[in-house]
Amino acid sequence: MGDSITWLGIALLAYEFDDIGQVKGDMMLSDDEYGFIMAAFGAGATVASFTSSTIDRSKNKAKLLVSGALMLGLSVSAANFLPFSVLTFLWIIAGSGISYAEMPSQILIAENISKEQQGKAYGSHFAWTHLWWATGYSLAGITGTYLKGFEFLTGGILSLTVLILLILNKKRSSAKSVNA
């Protein structure tokens, strides 16, 4: 299906870049509430990292990756329109989603690449993810500037759209390989 970072970076741009503007700007809350939001995301990510192997025992972890992407995309999409307490709960889900979406690539590298080559594999994965961070931050700046009040919705919709396109492309390429 390709690297999860493609669509994950789009959803993350909304979370990472615009959440401080949402909590401290639009909601006019303090650093304490912003800290709660960040802690909620971290708590979700931590719990997910410990439960990922029990949720998807398959070799390629595709179910885990897709479920994480859906969790992240859906939770980010609603963030512009919800009160702080609901947003905090959604950030727990978003944190879980990012871990579920990220874990497959880390697990696949650890399980399938020889120890001598793992440094190169992790290095290229790191470079690839940071390419998406650079793209994501730029896109977040644009959505935060020109789509104020809809930046999370935009990021979530973009993320889910790319996820759907990747799934459809994977199904199409799988069908071609079966027919070949």
KOLGU-891243 format. One line per 10 residues: number of its first residue (from 1); their letters; for each residue x negated, y, z negated of N, C-alpha, C. Coordinates in steps of 0.02 Angstrom, whole numbers. Atoms other than C-alpha are relative to their C-alpha. Layout:
N
NUM = a = X:Y:Z:X:Y:Z:X:Y:Z  ...
This chain:
180
1 = mgdsitwlgi = -41:-59:0:0:0:0:-43:63:0  42:-59:3:-149:112:-7:-11:20:-72  16:-22:67:-217:203:-156:58:39:-30  -55:-33:34:-88:260:-282:-12:75:-7  16:-70:11:-177:426:-295:33:45:53  -31:-39:-52:-100:484:-131:62:36:-24  -62:-31:22:72:513:-204:-2:19:-73  7:-15:71:22:512:-386:-27:71:-9  29:-67:5:-82:669:-359:52:54:11  -51:-50:-14:69:760:-291:44:10:-62
11 = allayefddi = -41:-7:60:175:724:-445:-41:30:-57  43:-25:53:29:758:-560:-13:74:5  12:-71:-7:1:928:-486:54:39:-37  -53:-35:35:170:979:-555:-9:-6:-75  10:9:72:135:904:-725:-59:39:-26  63:-26:26:-44:957:-748:-5:76:5  11:-71:-14:-38:1130:-675:57:43:-26  -58:-43:14:138:1193:-709:32:-10:-68  -34:11:64:183:1121:-879:-14:55:-50  13:-55:47:97:1259:-975:43:61:17
21 = gqvkgdmmls = -44:-55:-20:194:1388:-874:72:-13:-20  -69:18:19:356:1295:-909:10:9:-75  -9:-1:73:331:1276:-1097:-13:69:-29  18:-64:31:244:1439:-1139:31:60:37  -27:-56:-38:314:1547:-999:76:-2:3  -72:3:-11:489:1495:-948:40:-14:-64  -35:16:63:540:1419:-1116:-19:47:-57  25:-49:49:443:1552:-1212:-13:-33:-69  17:36:61:379:1426:-1340:-74:10:-15  68:-13:23:214:1423:-1434:-49:-55:20
31 = ddeygfimaa = 52:51:-11:51:1327:-1425:19:-66:-35  -20:61:36:126:1204:-1551:44:-44:45  -43:39:-44:263:1151:-1431:-38:-26:62  41:24:-56:139:1142:-1288:-42:-60:-22  38:56:28:34:1028:-1399:43:-63:-5  -46:57:4:187:917:-1428:10:-31:69  -10:26:-68:214:902:-1241:-61:-40:22  61:35:-19:33:854:-1212:-8:-65:-39  4:60:41:38:730:-1357:50:-53:24  -50:47:-25:197:652:-1287:-26:-35:63
41 = fgagatvasf = 28:30:-61:113:625:-1119:-54:-50:-18  54:44:22:-39:550:-1203:26:-63:-34  -29:58:34:67:436:-1312:30:-48:51  -28:43:-52:161:371:-1160:-54:-36:39  56:31:-37:-2:340:-1067:-34:-54:-41  33:49:43:-77:249:-1215:41:-64:-7  -43:59:7:71:133:-1242:0:-39:66  -1:34:-65:77:95:-1056:-65:-38:14  64:34:-14:-108:52:-1048:-5:-66:-37  1:63:38:-81:-82:-1180:52:-50:23
51 = tsstidrskn = -54:45:-20:76:-154:-1101:-2:-18:74  0:9:-73:28:-152:-916:-8:-73:21  11:70:-21:-33:-332:-908:59:-45:-17  -59:41:16:127:-399:-987:58:16:48  -54:-20:-46:239:-305:-864:-9:-30:69  12:26:-67:157:-364:-704:-60:-46:-2  53:50:3:57:-524:-704:-26:-20:69  22:17:-68:34:-528:-514:-72:22:12  69:-15:-15:-137:-517:-435:-9:72:24  10:-67:-27:-110:-352:-342:34:55:-40
61 = kakllvsgal = -33:-48:46:-4:-267:-476:43:52:37  -41:-46:-39:110:-188:-344:62:22:-38  -60:-18:38:263:-194:-457:-17:53:-53  22:-48:50:168:-100:-592:-13:68:31  16:-62:-35:105:31:-470:63:37:22  -62:-32:-24:276:64:-393:43:23:-58  -41:-21:57:367:67:-559:-30:62:-34  33:-59:29:238:190:-628:11:62:42  -11:-57:-44:255:302:-477:72:25:-4  -70:-20:8:444:301:-492:12:36:-66
71 = mlglsvsaan = -7:-31:66:436:340:-678:-27:71:1  32:-65:-2:318:484:-648:38:49:44  -35:-44:-46:407:556:-497:68:22:-25  -67:-17:25:580:548:-575:-3:45:-62  3:-40:61:528:618:-744:-24:71:14  25:-67:-18:433:763:-665:54:40:36  -51:-35:-41:578:805:-547:49:41:-41  -52:-34:39:697:857:-685:-27:53:-48  30:-41:52:575:958:-791:20:73:0  -18:-71:-3:629:1130:-730:68:15:-32
81 = flpfsvltfl = -70:-13:18:807:1108:-791:20:-26:-68  -17:34:62:797:1026:-962:-27:38:-61  25:-31:62:778:1085:-1142:-63:-36:-25  64:24:25:617:1056:-1238:3:-72:-26  -3:68:29:674:899:-1332:5:-53:55  -6:48:-55:724:810:-1171:-65:-1:41  63:-4:-36:566:871:-1084:-54:-41:-36  49:39:39:462:795:-1224:9:-75:12  -14:70:-14:547:627:-1198:-21:-18:71  19:13:-70:521:639:-1009:-76:-3:7
91 = wiiagsgisy = 73:1:-5:336:674:-1037:-29:-65:-28  21:67:22:321:510:-1133:7:-48:59  -11:42:-59:395:425:-979:-52:15:54  50:-19:-50:280:524:-864:-69:-26:-18  64:27:22:129:474:-967:-5:-75:12  -1:72:-15:180:292:-955:-6:-12:75  1:8:-72:208:312:-769:-70:8:29  67:-10:-28:34:380:-736:-45:-59:-17  43:58:17:-48:237:-830:19:-61:42  -22:57:-41:58:108:-739:-22:8:72
101 = aempsqilia = 21:-11:-69:15:188:-573:-76:-3:8  73:-1:-4:-171:205:-611:-32:-68:-16  30:63:23:-203:37:-696:-14:-50:55  14:51:-51:-187:-72:-540:-67:9:35  63:-8:-35:-335:6:-452:-59:-15:-46  54:14:47:-443:-5:-608:-6:-75:-12  -1:72:11:-390:-185:-639:-28:-37:61  23:33:-61:-419:-235:-458:-76:6:9  73:-9:-5:-595:-162:-460:-34:-46:-50  32:41:52:-637:-250:-624:4:-75:16
111 = eniskeqqgk = -9:71:-11:-568:-418:-569:-27:-26:66  17:24:-67:-621:-424:-386:-68:24:28  64:-26:-24:-786:-330:-368:-55:-27:-45  55:26:40:-949:-407:-422:-28:54:-45  27:-48:48:-1031:-325:-572:-51:46:31  51:-40:-33:-1174:-265:-462:30:55:43  -33:-47:-45:-1052:-174:-347:53:44:-34  -54:-38:34:-930:-107:-477:-16:74:-6  18:-71:5:-1025:56:-499:17:38:63  -17:-31:-64:-1006:94:-315:76:5:10
121 = aygshfawth = -73:1:-8:-822:45:-315:32:53:-45  -28:-50:45:-782:150:-468:-20:71:22  22:-65:-25:-884:294:-395:41:24:58  -42:-21:-56:-787:293:-233:71:13:-21  -68:-13:26:-623:279:-328:2:69:-34  4:-65:33:-676:428:-433:0:57:51  3:-52:-52:-718:530:-278:68:8:35  -65:-1:-34:-554:483:-193:53:35:-44  -50:-31:44:-450:532:-346:-13:75:-6  15:-71:8:-540:698:-361:15:39:65
131 = lwwatgysla = -22:-32:-61:-506:737:-179:74:19:-7  -71:-14:10:-321:724:-223:11:52:-54  -6:-53:50:-346:831:-377:-10:68:33  13:-64:-35:-419:968:-267:61:20:42  -59:-13:-41:-271:953:-149:60:16:-45  -56:-9:46:-147:940:-292:1:67:-34  2:-65:33:-206:1094:-384:17:57:49  -17:-51:-49:-196:1196:-225:75:1:13  -71:5:-13:-21:1134:-190:41:24:-61  -35:-24:61:30:1166:-372:-1:76:-4
141 = gitgtylkgf = 3:-73:0:-30:1345:-357:50:30:48  -48:-25:-50:74:1369:-201:72:-9:-24  -69:11:24:231:1290:-275:15:43:-61  -11:-42:59:209:1383:-439:9:73:17  -5:-70:-21:193:1548:-346:63:12:41  -55:-13:-47:324:1530:-210:64:-37:-15  -60:38:17:446:1405:-285:12:1:-75  -6:-7:72:452:1470:-463:69:-23:-23  -62:28:25:584:1377:-561:17:-66:33  -13:63:-34:577:1229:-442:-65:-38:12
151 = efltggilsl = 64:31:-14:393:1179:-449:-2:-74:-20  -2:70:19:424:1017:-545:44:-40:47  -45:33:-47:570:971:-434:-35:-12:67  36:6:-63:464:1004:-280:-54:-54:-4  53:50:9:318:901:-346:29:-71:-5  -31:66:7:432:757:-395:29:-25:66  -29:20:-64:523:756:-228:-55:-18:50  56:17:-45:359:761:-131:-30:-67:-19  28:63:24:291:621:-238:43:-60:19  -45:56:-16:444:510:-216:6:-11:75
161 = tvlillilnk = -3:7:-72:451:546:-30:-61:-37:27  61:34:-22:270:494:-4:1:-73:-22  -5:69:24:301:339:-111:45:-41:45  -47:36:-44:451:289:-4:-33:-13:68  34:9:-65:350:317:155:-54:-54:-4  51:52:8:208:209:88:32:-70:-5  -34:65:6:329:69:41:26:-22:68  -25:18:-67:412:75:213:-56:-19:47  58:16:-42:242:76:298:-28:-68:-18  25:65:23:186:-73:194:45:-56:25
171 = krssaksvna = -47:52:-24:343:-170:238:-7:-9:75  7:4:-73:321:-128:423:-64:-36:18  63:33:-16:138:-181:424:1:-73:-21  -6:71:20:181:-341:329:41:-39:51  -42:33:-51:316:-381:456:-40:-11:65  41:8:-59:193:-352:599:-50:-57:-8  50:52:11:62:-467:521:32:-69:-1  -35:64:0:192:-605:497:18:-20:72  -20:14:-69:249:-590:679:-60:-10:46  59:5:-44:72:-585:748:-27:-70:5
